[in-house]
Amino acid sequence: MSVGAARAIALVAVGALVACGAGRDREVEAVAPVTPAWQVRASGGMTAIAVGTDDPALLDAGRCRECHEAIADEWAGSRHALAWTNGLFQREYSEAPKPWCVNCHAPIEPQQAQLAAGGGALVDQGVNCATCHVRSGALVAARRAPTSPHATTVDPTFGSPAFCADCHEFTFPVLGRDGVPVRMTGHPMQATVSSFAAGPYAREADGCMTCHGSRHGHAFAGGHDADMLGAALEVTWCTAGEQLQLAVTNINAGHVVPTGDIHRHLLLRVWRSSTPAGVWEAFFGRRFEQADDGGKRTVWDSGLEPRETKRFTVALAALADGDADADAAEPLNLELVYVYVADEFPRRDRVPTEPTAATMVRWREAPAAIPRCTP
């Protein structure tokens, strides 16, 4: 599904709610979708976001904090706030500083003007308050508080999945030599929103925020949040004779796991400490090949759809060192790791300033202590 289609879904959903409110016995005239107030650029992040102002009171998250302390503090701990400064992005951007990448990591025009002048505090705020809330020099929100001092454009699609799609759903770009996008291809690079639209929570009123919401609505916990990772997947193992049976289930995520950056992947590993070279490993992620339109075609996708279970059988003998008595007593290690980059173990000169992976599950049990499989 394209970004435009995802946005259309959100607008149609809003129209359906209006129709329901009008009463079942009335015919409601269909209204053609209008461009949302927050949508000021084409799909794919080909340009910066126009906010229509240089007023620090509307651009600087620090100024927003003067009246919205709890919200701003919650945002400050989010990956949105770290979109520009986080070590994973900075490692990649420092090696290949492409302007297209900036359009989602320091996306508003005043940030990019500051970056062109050498950088500054506004750039370091990444996806800040103005990125989402300021358009045409005024605020945009799903509703306006009666006591708000701000001029506000009310748009019921603000915060919908279509809104999130502006930076979380796009195809591969064709970039010029200067790294500026020439056009977008037809091959998905990130498809989180369309994956969500096909999942079990697609009709929830809070959309993406059904899972990614928080007390003040601005924590945006995701793949870097230990609690969210821990709740997303379930791992089980059991023994059946001389075999180890493994299962990984996407029990809670409303989209494919992993999602987002093309390099993200999961690794399920089982091994004996005495024979680490015999590690068994399963890969969950995507592989690509070059496409004729300049994008990349997905040729392998082993990610976990919502509620999907993937099962594996491993011969215990394949993990052994040949000493039957020792093998029977030695514990087996199991680990499920969420890897954020292509190189889980980067060479010394490419180590970012934050972890390249997060361990979701780590077990160590003697074979006799692992549950027996039941029919």
N, C-alpha and C positions, 0 to 999 in steps of 0.2 A: 504494500500500500504506500502511496506517495504521501509526502507531507501535506499536500493540498487536500488529498482525500481524507487524511486524518483530521484536518481542520474542518472539513465539510461535515464529518461525522459529529463533531462537537456542536456545530451550529444546528444541524438537524435535530440533535438531542434536545437542545435548548428550545427549539420550535415545538417539539413534541410535548415538552413540559407545559408550555404556554397553552397548547391545544387542550391538554387534560384539564387545566384550570378553567377553561371556558365552559366545561360541561359536556357530558357524553352525547346529549341530545342536540347539540348544535354543530353545524358545519363551520369549520374555521378555514378561512381563506389562506392558502399557502402564501408565505412571504419569501421572496427570493433572498438567499443569504447575502449579507452585506460584509464588507471587509471589517474585521474586528478593529477596534480602536488601537490595540496594542501591536497590530501587524503593520510594520512600516518597511519591511524588506521582503524580497522574494525568498522562496524556499531554498534552503541550503546554506544560509549564512554567507551569501556572496558579498555582502556589504556590511559596514558597521550599522548599528542601530541608531537611528536619528531620534534624539530626545527633545530637540527644539529649544534648548536653553543652555546657558553657561552659568546659571545661578548656582553657587555652591550650596545654597540652602536646599536645593532639590537634587544635587548631584552627589554630595559627600555623605557617606553613611554615618560619619561622626556627627554631622548636623542632625540627621534623622534621629540619632540616639538621644538627643536632648529631650525629645518628647516620647520616644518609643524605646526606652532603655531595654526592656525585657526582650522585645523582638530583635533589636539590633545585637544584643549580646548572644542570642541564640543563633542568629545569622553568622556572627563572627566565628563561631565554631564549626561552620558548615563547609563542605567542599565548594559551594558557590563562592564563599569568601576567599577560598584558597585557589580559585580557578587559575589565577595568573601566577601566584607565588609557589604553588606546590612543587615539590622536587621532581616528580615524575614528568609533569609538563615542562618544567624549565630545562630538564635534561634534553628532552626531545627538541624543544624550541631553540635552545642554544646551538644545537647541531644543525638544525634546518629551520631558520627563522622565516616561516612562510606567513605572509599577511592573512591568508585565509584562516589560519589557526587562531589569530588574534580576534577574529570576528565572533568567537564564542567564549574566549578566555579573558578578554578585556574589551567587551563588545560595543560600548557606546562611543559615539563620535568624540566627545570631549576627552575620553581616556586615550583614544588613538592619536588625537592631536598632542596630548601630553607625552605619549610614547615617542612620537616623531621628534619631540623637542628634547628627548633624553630620558624620559620616564618621570615618575613621581608617585605621590601618595594615592591619587585617584586610580592610577593603573593597578597599583597593588591591591586594590579592593576587589579586583576580579569581577564576578557577577554580583554587583552591588544592588542597592535598593532601586536606583534609577534605571538599571538595566531592565527591570520588570515593570516598574511603576510610573515612569515618566515618559510621556509622549506629548509633542506639540507644546512643551513648556508647562504642562499640567499633569496632575496625577491621573492614573488609570487604575480602576479597582472594580471588583465585582459588585461592590455596594459602597455607599458613602455614609460614614457615621454622622449623625445629626450635629455633633459638636466639632466636626472637622473644620479646621481653618483653611483648608486647601481647596482650590478650584479642582474639581474632580470629574472626570469622564467615567460614567458608570457603564461597564460592559460585562454582561453576565457570563461571557466566555473567558473572562480573565481567570487564570489559574486552572483552566481545563486542560485535558490531555493535548488538545490542539495547541494550546499556549506553550506547553512544555516542548512540543515538537520543534519549536523554533531552533533549539540547540540539541535535541535528543532524537531527531529523526531526519536523516538526509542521505542523499546518494553520494557516490564518489565524485569529486570534482575533477575537471581538467584544469590544471594550473599552468599559467604561463611561466616563462623563465624567472620572472620576479616573484613567483609564488602567489600571484593574484589569480583568483578563479576566472577562467574564460567562460565556462559553462558547467552545468551539472549533468552527469550521465544518468542512465536509467537503472544503475545497479546500487542496491542499498549498501551504505557504509555503516550507518547506525539505524536500527529499526525497532527501537524500544517501544515507541508509541503504538505502532501498528501491531506489535506483538501483544501489547497490553489490550488493544482494541479487540483482539481475538481471544483474550483470556477470560477467566472466571469473574474478574472484578470490573469488567468493562462498563457495566451498567450502574456501578456504585456512584452515588451523587458526588462524592469527593474525588472521583477520578484517581489520578496518580497519588493524590494525597491520602487516599484510603490507607496506604501503607507508608508513604513517605511524609505524612503529616507529623506534627509534633504539638506540644503544648501551646506554643505561640506561632505555629505554622511556618517557621523559617529555619528549622534544623536540617531538613532535606536529607535525612539519613539514607545511605545507600550502600554501595559496595565496599566502602571503607569503614563502615560501622559494624563493630563486632557483634552486637546484639542482633542486628538485622541479618547479617550473614549466618549467625547461629540458628536463627529461626527459619531461614529460607529452605534449607535442604535437610533431609533425613538420610542417614547412612545406617545400614544394617549389615551384619556378617554372621555367617553360621557355617558349620562344617557338615559335610555329608560324605562319610567314608574318607577317602583320600583327597577330597576336594574342598576348597573354600569357596563359598558362594557369597557374592557381594551385591548390594543393591543401593542405588542412590536415587532419591525421589525429591522432586521439586514440590514441597508440601505447601508452601505459603506464597512464593513470589507470583505476581500476576503477569509475568512476562518470562521470556526465555532467560535462563541463567547459564552462562554469563551473558551480559548484554553491555552495550556501550562501546567503548573503544575496541577496534578490531583485534588488538593484541591480547585482550583479556581472555583468560582460559582457566579451567579447573584441571587439577591433576589429582587422581586417586592413586595412591601408591600402597603396595604391600611388600614387605621384605623382612628378612632375618638379619639381625645386627652382625652376625658372624659372616654373612655372605651378601654384603650390600650390592655387589655387582649383579646379583640375581634379582634385583628389584623388579616387580611387576608394576606396570603403570597404565592407566587409562586416561585419555585426553578428552576434555569437553571444551569445544570451541569451534572456530571457523578456519577454513583454509580457502585461498583465493587463487585465481589465475587471471591474467590480463584479458580484458574484453575488447572487442573491436571498437567500441565507442570511447575508449580511453579510460574507462573505469576498470573495476575488478569484479569478476564473476565469482560468486560463492560456489565452490566445488565440494565442500565438505562442511557440514554443520552438525556437530554432535551435542549442541547445547540442550538443556533440559527444558522442554515446554512445561507450562503450568500443569501440575498433577502428574507429570510423566515420571515413570520409573525406568531406569536402565539397570540391567542385571549382567553380572559377569561371573564366570567360573574360573577358578585358578587351581591348578594341580599343586598340592602341597609339595610334591616331589620337586617341582620346578623351583621352589624357594629353598630347597635343602642343600646341604653341603656333602651329603652322602653317608653321614654317620647317623644311622636310624635312631639310636638311643638318644644322642644329643639333639637331633632334630625334634624328637617327640617332646623334649623338655624345654627347648628354647622358645621364648615368647615370639610371637609375630607382631610386627609393627604395622599399623595402618595410619595413613594420613590423607586428608583431603585438603588441598591447598588452592586458594584463589590467587591467581597470578595476574598482576596488573599490566605487565609489560611482556615483550617478546622474550627477553633474556632474564629469566628468573634469577640466575646467578651471573650478574654482569661482570665483565672484566674490571680491573681495579680503576681504570681511568673513566669508567662509565657508571660508577655507583652513584645513584641519586641520593638526595638528602632525606629520603624517607623510604620505608620498606617497599620492596618490589612485590611482596606477596603477603597474604594473611592465612594462617592456619585455621581452618574451620573445624576440623576433627582430628584428634590424635589419640590413638589407642595403642596399648601394648598388653597383649595377653598370651599366655601359654595356650597351645592348641586345645588342650583338655578343658580349659576354662571358657573357650568360645562356645556359645550355644549350639546345640545340634539343630540342624534344619528339620522343619516339620513339613509334612506333605501339604 
